Amino acid sequence: CTTQKQEYFGGSAKILDDMKERDILPCESDINGDIKSDIYELIIQYYPLGWFDLLNRFEFGGPVYFFFYTAIGLTICLIGGSVYGINRLLTKFRHPPPFQGWQLVALVSRPQIEGVILAVIPYMVVVSTIHTLFRHDGVLQFDSLHKNWMGSGSIGDVEEVENAMGRMGSAFLVLGSYITLKGSSSIIIGDETSKNDHVVAKRAHFIWASLCLQAMIL
């Protein structure tokens, strides 16, 4: 049974309907709507996720997502080519403009590829340095430091691994915050000689959007 009170005792009609669909009825209650007995039997039921839910949770391997995102990119290119083709067939121009798709792809893809490569190299160097310094068997040893101020005594193997994960997580948090702040000033360029409130507002919106995106990814 469900501990949700019946509807005339103030229970949620939506929750009660959901429980009823699963053949789960409200527990027996007294005249005040309180449960008569606290004794219960815990039953855990597992429901498999659908394919699309598993895809959104990144439960598949890398080749699946490589194929999926490649197919999406090709589909978008196909849509663009189809739009051009339809307009090319229906145009009344005597000399219609030629298809500039390949020139556009070269123009758009090159800065992204070069930018990603130039950004990934120093980023991977910093990430590797953090792993080398702060992992549980890394260069910097913190065997005597507990993860809380009240900790005392020797540190076990499990706590040592947890402490190392906390140190690396803190370092990655600082690294991500620095990259976000640096990216806002590098992408949104303003005139440093004058006061530009709109530039500050754009950078603030960029930082907020980046934090929201990271939160959704988590």
SULCORMO-V216860 format. One record per helix or strand of 2 or more residues. SS is the DSSP state (H for helix, E for strand). FROM is the first residue (numbers start at 1). TO is the last residue. Records with the same first field share a line. If there is no record, write none. Layout:
SS = FROM-TO  FROM-TO
This chain:
H = 7-9  13-21  51-56  62-90  101-134  157-187  197-217
